[in-house]
């Protein structure tokens, strides 16, 4: 979600380590995937993201994030 250089900037600006930023991203992706697997539709998830986190994932970004993260989850389940 956040590129390496952006992760570095976020870490510097908020006093967090890059590994902590990565963990926050992973937790966010896991939460979105969980909502999707629980049967929430994309618009419900999109609305939840906007309300809880204050930003929008538009133009296929939510779908892209979900498809990539679900692949990671399923690969890890089969490992």
C-alpha positions as CSV (number, residue, x, y, z in Angstrom):
1,X,0.0,0.0,0.0
2,X,2.7,2.4,0.9
3,X,6.0,2.4,-1.1
4,X,9.3,2.1,0.7
5,X,10.2,5.8,0.4
6,X,6.7,6.8,1.6
7,X,7.0,4.3,4.5
8,X,10.2,6.0,5.4
9,X,8.5,9.4,5.3
10,X,5.5,8.3,7.4
11,X,7.8,6.6,9.9
12,X,9.9,9.8,10.2
13,X,6.9,12.1,10.5
14,X,5.0,10.0,13.1
15,X,7.9,8.6,15.0
16,X,7.2,5.0,14.1
17,X,9.5,2.4,12.8
18,X,9.1,1.2,9.2
19,X,8.4,-2.3,10.5
20,X,5.5,-0.8,12.6
21,X,4.2,1.0,9.6
22,X,4.3,-2.3,7.7
23,X,2.4,-4.1,10.5
24,X,-0.3,-1.4,10.5
25,X,-0.7,-1.8,6.8
26,X,-1.0,-5.6,7.1
27,X,-3.5,-5.3,9.9
28,X,-5.6,-2.9,7.8
29,X,-5.5,-5.3,4.8
30,X,-6.4,-8.2,7.1
31,X,-9.4,-6.3,8.5
32,X,-10.6,-5.4,5.0
33,X,-10.2,-9.0,3.8
34,X,-12.1,-10.3,6.9
35,X,-15.0,-8.0,6.1
36,X,-15.0,-9.2,2.5
37,X,-14.9,-12.9,3.5
38,X,-17.7,-12.2,6.1
39,X,-19.9,-11.2,3.2
40,X,-19.8,-7.4,3.2
41,X,-20.0,-6.0,-0.3
42,X,-17.4,-3.6,-1.6
43,X,-19.5,-0.5,-1.1
44,X,-20.0,-1.3,2.6
45,X,-16.2,-1.9,3.0
46,X,-15.5,1.3,1.1
47,X,-17.9,3.3,3.3
48,X,-16.3,1.7,6.4
49,X,-12.8,2.7,5.3
50,X,-13.9,6.3,4.7
51,X,-15.7,6.6,8.1
52,X,-13.0,4.8,10.2
53,X,-9.9,5.9,8.5
54,X,-10.9,9.1,6.7
55,X,-9.8,8.3,3.1
56,X,-11.3,6.7,0.0
57,X,-10.0,3.8,-2.1
58,X,-11.4,4.7,-5.6
59,X,-10.7,3.7,-9.2
60,X,-10.3,0.0,-8.5
61,X,-7.8,0.4,-5.6
62,X,-10.0,-1.5,-3.1
63,X,-10.5,-4.3,-5.6
64,X,-6.7,-4.4,-6.3
65,X,-5.8,-4.3,-2.6
66,X,-8.3,-7.1,-1.9
67,X,-7.3,-9.4,-4.7
68,X,-3.6,-9.1,-3.9
69,X,-4.0,-9.6,-0.2
70,X,-6.4,-12.5,-0.5
71,X,-3.8,-14.2,-2.7
72,X,-1.3,-13.7,0.1
73,X,-3.7,-15.1,2.7
74,X,-4.6,-18.2,0.6
75,X,-0.9,-18.9,-0.3
76,X,0.0,-18.7,3.4
77,X,-2.9,-21.1,4.2
78,X,-1.5,-23.6,1.7
79,X,2.2,-23.2,2.8
